[in-house]
């Protein structure tokens, strides 16, 4: 049995407005999933999650000791400004490659 689009539209006109809106939303979601493989991922991205839940999902750990983040091979005679200047220079060179 083949259903014609015009027959579907005709039948939809007999639905109450709230059911027409629900039908339209369902068709739009179905089309979005068919057209874009990112649609389900996008819905998950926008889902409400707490910071704790996101950290748990990503395996993030809380740092208590700030010293544990220090670079062990940081030259003692270089300032933070020297390191920042080096990073900026490397980025500038990478843009011109």
C-alpha positions as CSV (number, residue, x, y, z in Angstrom):
1,X,0.0,0.0,0.0
2,X,1.5,3.3,-1.1
3,X,0.5,6.5,0.8
4,X,0.6,9.7,-1.2
5,X,2.0,12.9,0.4
6,X,-1.1,14.8,-0.5
7,X,-3.2,12.1,1.3
8,X,-1.1,12.6,4.4
9,X,-1.5,16.4,4.3
10,X,-5.2,16.0,3.8
11,X,-5.4,13.7,6.9
12,X,-3.2,16.0,8.9
13,X,-5.6,18.9,8.4
14,X,-8.2,17.0,10.4
15,X,-6.0,16.8,13.4
16,X,-6.3,19.4,16.2
17,X,-3.6,22.1,16.1
18,X,-1.6,20.6,19.0
19,X,-1.4,17.3,17.2
20,X,-0.5,19.0,14.0
21,X,2.4,20.7,15.8
22,X,3.4,17.4,17.3
23,X,3.4,15.7,13.9
24,X,5.4,18.5,12.4
25,X,8.0,18.3,15.2
26,X,8.3,14.5,14.7
27,X,8.8,14.9,10.9
28,X,11.4,17.7,11.5
29,X,13.3,15.5,14.0
30,X,13.2,12.6,11.6
31,X,14.4,14.7,8.8
32,X,17.2,16.2,10.9
33,X,18.5,12.8,11.8
34,X,18.3,11.6,8.2
35,X,20.1,14.6,6.9
36,X,22.7,15.2,9.7
37,X,24.5,12.4,11.5
38,X,25.3,15.0,14.1
39,X,21.7,15.5,15.2
40,X,21.8,12.9,18.0
41,X,25.2,14.2,19.2
42,X,23.9,17.7,19.1
43,X,21.0,16.8,21.3
44,X,23.3,15.1,23.8
45,X,25.6,18.2,23.8
46,X,22.7,20.5,24.7
47,X,21.4,18.2,27.5
48,X,21.5,19.7,30.9
49,X,24.4,18.1,33.0
50,X,26.1,19.2,36.1
51,X,29.8,20.1,36.1
52,X,30.4,17.1,38.4
53,X,28.7,14.7,35.8
54,X,30.7,16.2,32.9
55,X,33.9,15.8,34.9
56,X,33.1,12.2,35.8
57,X,32.2,11.4,32.1
58,X,35.5,12.9,30.9
59,X,37.6,11.2,33.7
60,X,38.7,14.6,35.0
61,X,40.4,14.6,38.4
62,X,40.5,17.4,41.0
63,X,43.9,18.9,41.6
64,X,44.7,19.6,45.2
65,X,48.5,20.1,44.9
66,X,49.3,23.0,42.6
67,X,53.0,22.0,42.6
68,X,52.0,18.8,40.8
69,X,51.1,20.9,37.8
70,X,54.5,22.5,37.6
71,X,56.8,21.6,34.7
72,X,59.8,19.6,36.0
73,X,62.1,20.8,33.2
74,X,61.2,24.5,33.4
75,X,64.6,26.3,33.3
76,X,65.0,28.3,36.5
77,X,66.5,31.3,34.8
78,X,63.4,31.8,32.4
79,X,60.5,33.9,33.5
80,X,56.9,33.2,32.6
81,X,57.2,36.1,30.1
82,X,60.0,34.3,28.3
83,X,57.9,31.2,28.0
84,X,54.9,33.2,26.7
85,X,57.0,35.0,24.2
86,X,58.4,31.6,23.0
87,X,54.9,30.2,22.6
88,X,53.7,33.3,20.6
89,X,56.8,33.0,18.4
90,X,56.1,29.4,17.7
91,X,52.5,30.1,16.8
92,X,53.5,32.9,14.5
93,X,56.0,30.6,12.7
94,X,53.4,27.9,12.4
95,X,50.9,30.3,10.8
96,X,53.5,31.1,8.1
97,X,54.3,27.5,7.1
